[in-house]
Amino acid sequence: MKIFNKSWVAVTAAVMLVFINIIIPSSHALLILVMGIWAEFLLWAVVSFAGLYSFTYTDGRQQQIRNALCRIVNFSSAIPLAWYHRMFIAGLICGAGWNFTSFIYVLTVAISELLKDKYGTVQV
């Protein structure tokens, strides 16, 4: 039995950052997590819009763009968090007062889950 897997370490780090930010607000400890959330949102937004733009091509260029997008999306699975881990983090951030960022994170989770198939890979 593996006690420390990657997902629980990430969730524990998020909880600790929120607690530090609540206890010592001038530390801005939550900014690290918030910047990561916004970076992930921008990644999925770029992937979504580039995927839609790839439909304007009719030749092999469309498949090249989609393959490049799949390689980019593999970066988002560096820390394998399930959707319920991400919702827990969004709830923590909402409780810490970052309501809009929490809403954006829920949208990011929805986008990522819609674009992945049942095997956890991005559909092309």
Secondary structure as a PSIPRED ss2 file (coil, helix, strand):
# PSIPRED VFORMAT (PSIPRED V4.0)

   1 M C   1.000  0.000  0.000
   2 K C   1.000  0.000  0.000
   3 I C   1.000  0.000  0.000
   4 F C   1.000  0.000  0.000
   5 N C   1.000  0.000  0.000
   6 K H   0.000  1.000  0.000
   7 S H   0.000  1.000  0.000
   8 W H   0.000  1.000  0.000
   9 V H   0.000  1.000  0.000
  10 A H   0.000  1.000  0.000
  11 V H   0.000  1.000  0.000
  12 T H   0.000  1.000  0.000
  13 A H   0.000  1.000  0.000
  14 A H   0.000  1.000  0.000
  15 V H   0.000  1.000  0.000
  16 M H   0.000  1.000  0.000
  17 L H   0.000  1.000  0.000
  18 V H   0.000  1.000  0.000
  19 F H   0.000  1.000  0.000
  20 I H   0.000  1.000  0.000
  21 N H   0.000  1.000  0.000
  22 I H   0.000  1.000  0.000
  23 I H   0.000  1.000  0.000
  24 I C   1.000  0.000  0.000
  25 P H   0.000  1.000  0.000
  26 S H   0.000  1.000  0.000
  27 S H   0.000  1.000  0.000
  28 H C   1.000  0.000  0.000
  29 A C   1.000  0.000  0.000
  30 L H   0.000  1.000  0.000
  31 L H   0.000  1.000  0.000
  32 I H   0.000  1.000  0.000
  33 L H   0.000  1.000  0.000
  34 V H   0.000  1.000  0.000
  35 M H   0.000  1.000  0.000
  36 G H   0.000  1.000  0.000
  37 I H   0.000  1.000  0.000
  38 W H   0.000  1.000  0.000
  39 A H   0.000  1.000  0.000
  40 E H   0.000  1.000  0.000
  41 F H   0.000  1.000  0.000
  42 L H   0.000  1.000  0.000
  43 L H   0.000  1.000  0.000
  44 W H   0.000  1.000  0.000
  45 A H   0.000  1.000  0.000
  46 V H   0.000  1.000  0.000
  47 V H   0.000  1.000  0.000
  48 S H   0.000  1.000  0.000
  49 F H   0.000  1.000  0.000
  50 A H   0.000  1.000  0.000
  51 G H   0.000  1.000  0.000
  52 L H   0.000  1.000  0.000
  53 Y H   0.000  1.000  0.000
  54 S H   0.000  1.000  0.000
  55 F H   0.000  1.000  0.000
  56 T H   0.000  1.000  0.000
  57 Y C   1.000  0.000  0.000
  58 T C   1.000  0.000  0.000
  59 D C   1.000  0.000  0.000
  60 G H   0.000  1.000  0.000
  61 R H   0.000  1.000  0.000
  62 Q H   0.000  1.000  0.000
  63 Q H   0.000  1.000  0.000
  64 Q H   0.000  1.000  0.000
  65 I H   0.000  1.000  0.000
  66 R H   0.000  1.000  0.000
  67 N H   0.000  1.000  0.000
  68 A H   0.000  1.000  0.000
  69 L H   0.000  1.000  0.000
  70 C H   0.000  1.000  0.000
  71 R H   0.000  1.000  0.000
  72 I H   0.000  1.000  0.000
  73 V H   0.000  1.000  0.000
  74 N H   0.000  1.000  0.000
  75 F H   0.000  1.000  0.000
  76 S H   0.000  1.000  0.000
  77 S H   0.000  1.000  0.000
  78 A C   1.000  0.000  0.000
  79 I C   1.000  0.000  0.000
  80 P C   1.000  0.000  0.000
  81 L C   1.000  0.000  0.000
  82 A C   1.000  0.000  0.000
  83 W H   0.000  1.000  0.000
  84 Y H   0.000  1.000  0.000
  85 H H   0.000  1.000  0.000
  86 R H   0.000  1.000  0.000
  87 M H   0.000  1.000  0.000
  88 F H   0.000  1.000  0.000
  89 I H   0.000  1.000  0.000
  90 A H   0.000  1.000  0.000
  91 G H   0.000  1.000  0.000
  92 L H   0.000  1.000  0.000
  93 I H   0.000  1.000  0.000
  94 C H   0.000  1.000  0.000
  95 G H   0.000  1.000  0.000
  96 A C   1.000  0.000  0.000
  97 G C   1.000  0.000  0.000
  98 W C   1.000  0.000  0.000
  99 N H   0.000  1.000  0.000
 100 F H   0.000  1.000  0.000
 101 T H   0.000  1.000  0.000
 102 S H   0.000  1.000  0.000
 103 F H   0.000  1.000  0.000
 104 I H   0.000  1.000  0.000
 105 Y H   0.000  1.000  0.000
 106 V H   0.000  1.000  0.000
 107 L H   0.000  1.000  0.000
 108 T H   0.000  1.000  0.000
 109 V H   0.000  1.000  0.000
 110 A H   0.000  1.000  0.000
 111 I H   0.000  1.000  0.000
 112 S H   0.000  1.000  0.000
 113 E H   0.000  1.000  0.000
 114 L H   0.000  1.000  0.000
 115 L H   0.000  1.000  0.000
 116 K E   0.000  0.000  1.000
 117 D C   1.000  0.000  0.000
 118 K C   1.000  0.000  0.000
 119 Y C   1.000  0.000  0.000
 120 G C   1.000  0.000  0.000
 121 T C   1.000  0.000  0.000
 122 V E   0.000  0.000  1.000
 123 Q C   1.000  0.000  0.000
 124 V C   1.000  0.000  0.000
